[in-house]
């Protein structure tokens, strides 16, 4: 397996970004990637796990609330606890919050509208497994597509995220400034992505897998997803 | 005393201080209809669950466990629970 990184993209009932992620990883980035069914119970064969976007279980009760009880979740917990990289995109972010692998919750967009457009995010943390060779403050142009993307935690939770450096990215304008006008959903402190304390589990509201080919209007998503290559070299470090 | 069926009635509401854009939208709808004295609207979920339990305390505790583990997200929601014998008055 040396040098070959194998990525699991988990398909939940209602996932719709799974094939996008698979295509992006296999065709655009050249990683060996597989769709893994939500009933699977073992992820030992993989070097990275992606929880894709979509509407798992039809968003019943709350987005991500039911996916948390999927048969695959114990394997995802074990994978994450082992310091291996896990990325939750959009609905995947919601699932990670509901599963308490990430703190906080995602609320309905402030506007009540489903937002589907390009955003800019500014990278705030370059120690997470998914941002570590980016420069701090780098601006990425990525699309969002969500109805429930307003990150929320209480004041103590936000203070903790900030002091631990768990805020991975915030929405910004084209100049890289954080302002309300660039915040598409009313997210607390403009948060677009956070990590766990260790830095190996990241939840990201925008879609890097929909921006890895100039044919679809942008390639900045590569700069997140290419981090799978780092895992390949076994250079993964757990920050505690 | 044998176990009977209880209807556990769970009301889940957004916590104070948590944005509720749905409630805000309903409020502005009510104001457009002429309900000018409407100042605040909050929208939540009501969930009813039928369970078997020995008594009301046990039924409420089952409801509480369900809320803690699934029915409510304590980060953003608060809940209240009542229980009555199913089909009773």
Interface residues (C-beta under 8 A of the other chain):
Chain A: X61 X62 X65 X69 X97 X98 X103 X104 X105 X107 X108 X109 X110 X111 X112 X150 X152 X153 X154 X157 X186
Chain B: X17 X18 X19 X21 X22 X25 X45 X70 X71 X73 X75 X76
